[in-house]
Every structure is written in structure tokens, then in C-alpha cells.
Amino acid sequence: YNCLIRGFNNGQGNHIPSLWDWSSLRSAVFVDTDYDTFRRSIEGPHGNVHNGIGLQFSTMRSPDDPLFWLHHAFVDKLWNDWQKLRPSNFRSYGGINGDNTQARATDNLDYGYTVNVGVTAVAGGRTAS
């Protein structure tokens, strides 16, 4: 068994400081006009929280910590907020696949899903919004 361990603020206290105020976050992330740029821009604020909480939360064991799920729910909220900023954001998709090919809406995803940008994901003949 492993105990949950955190090292807030590099072990210098029992809390982390505010890493990104709303104005800074908005100017760093919400100005992006395509998904791939947004995805890359949000990695800084996203990673700062992992490193600020520290120890286990800054490793691949971070999903063991309940805070991980709260944190990633907030990242999802930010993505949803970004999608609502302009109509083109809602269907924006892109990036590079694991095999270094350009990501496309026709890519096959894990577990039998395919990308159907902005409408539904399709698996086994069923659709899910």
C-alpha cells in the first residue's frame, strides 16, 4: 500500500500560492484561435498545479490523488469556456498523433471510437454526445 503524499509549494508550506490569476490565464490561453495552440498554451497552467502540489502529484501517480480529478475537471471547464468564445473553436481539432502524423477528424481513436468533431463520438454503431 502507498500513502498519498503531497509536497505543497516544494515542501515549503501546507498550501500552494495562486499560480494563475484569472486575467493572466485568460490572456495566456483564451486568445488562441485553434485547438492545437490552445492545447499547448494550457499545458503551462495545467502543469504548474501538478508541480505546485508536488511529490506524487507531479508524477505519473497523480491520478491516485483525488485532487487530480478536480484539477482535470477544471481543465475540461476551461476547454469548454474556450470553445464557447467563437463558433470556430467548437469544431477545432488538431495536433500531432503519436506516429507524428497530422491529427484529423477521421482518425481512429482507442476503444473503437472515431473523431466526429463537434457532433458525436461513434463506437460500435452507437453515438454518444
C-alpha positions, 0 to 999 in steps of 0.5 A: 500500500502507498500513502498519498503524499503531497509536497505543497509549494516544494515542501515549503508550506501546507498550501500552494500560492495562486499560480494563475490569476484569472486575467493572466490565464485568460490572456495566456490561453483564451486568445488562441484561435485553434485547438492545437495552440490552445492545447499547448498554451494550457499545458503551462497552467495545467502543469504548474498545479501538478508541480505546485502540489508536488511529490506524487502529484507531479508524477505519473501517480497523480491520478491516485490523488483525488485532487487530480480529478478536480484539477482535470475537471477544471481543465475540461471547464476551461476547454469548454469556456474556450470553445464557447468564445467563437463558433470556430473553436467548437469544431477545432481539432488538431495536433500531432498523433503519436506516429507524428502524423497530422491529427484529423477528424477521421482518425481512429481513436482507442476503444473503437471510437472515431473523431466526429468533431463537434457532433458525436463520438461513434463506437460500435454503431452507437453515438454518444454526445 
